[in-house]
Amino acid sequence: MKISGGRVFDLQRGFVERELCFDGPLLTPDSRDGQVFDASGCWVIPGLTDVHFHGCRGADLSDGDADGLQAMAEYQLSRGVTQICPAGMTLPEDRLMKVCQTAAAHRRERRPGADLVGINLEGPFLSRAKKGAQNGEWLHAPDAAMLRRLTDAAEGLVKLVSAAPEEPGAMDFIREASEEVNVSVAHTTADYGTALDAFRAGARQVTHLFNAMPGFTHRSPGVVGAALDCPWVRVELICDGVHIHPSVVRAVFKMFGPERVVLISDTMRAAGMTDGKYDLGGQEVTVKGPLATLADGTIAGSVTDLTACMKAAVSFGVPLADAVRSAAVTPAQAIGIFDRVGSLEPGKRANAVVLDADLAVKAVFFHGKRV
Ligand SMILES: [Zn+2]
């Protein structure tokens, strides 16, 4: 297969006019099978990786349901998200165990849909004061032994774990956990100094920057300032047009650069569904248009998808190549899969998305086959 006539994403140069070739599951320097896909006037980008979304298509990772997880994987693939690392909510340990076991079985059985490349444990090691839409009943002090039980149950699939660094035992937890998984500072009241300590202890990411944490102000730079001062830290950004003002999206790209911004969708189960009432981690969420809220008005996840978030970033003024980098490259680097996916060099997986001039998904290629 040759995808020809389009502008192809290039890590160094942004976009270049060239052919993208593959005859099997991996990209190759040339193609001999005679098939051509005409991508004239289109953009050709790597398949995206969403490292933080909870659900879609009526299902949620936290359900611990095999068919639901498959429905999520299939929906994401149709949207051009070829790698998924869905996130769990704050739940009791036995339910998180079920989540981890279900995910491990999904991968073992090679179920259809986007590649399940990891899971992200957003809860339960979070601050009560900043729990957002997480269920306060099941919050837990950071606990490395619990994390070990969960990572074992997930057969190595846990790639990200969130923690509030001001909670008791959090710094020891970060030191220990960061040897195996990417620890992300989240749902926290941490000030600048505490966040700096967390990053120096080994945390390498911030969960949905600005959301569920103190702000970035002139004498209190908080988590945002500490992350900026630690070049090894990447920051997640929900770019659904609801969670973060467009001006702040532009500012974050200027401050951190696309190589440190991880675009995420943070969707809940109503993504890809109609307006109505849905469950999120045991709490009722009302969805109306782009808004998903708890009864008290707290924003409870989004109802978009990562491809739409990337498009939103562009509509806010972020250059397309930067938005693609933050939706395809940086997330893959954040969870350690960039050697296989996330860019379009020969030898990498033939996972590519063709976008039309309006950035709508025109075609998705996955392991060398058109979806
Ligand atoms: Zn959250």
Residues whose N, C-alpha, C, O or C-beta is under 5 A from the ligand:
A	BS01	ZN	none
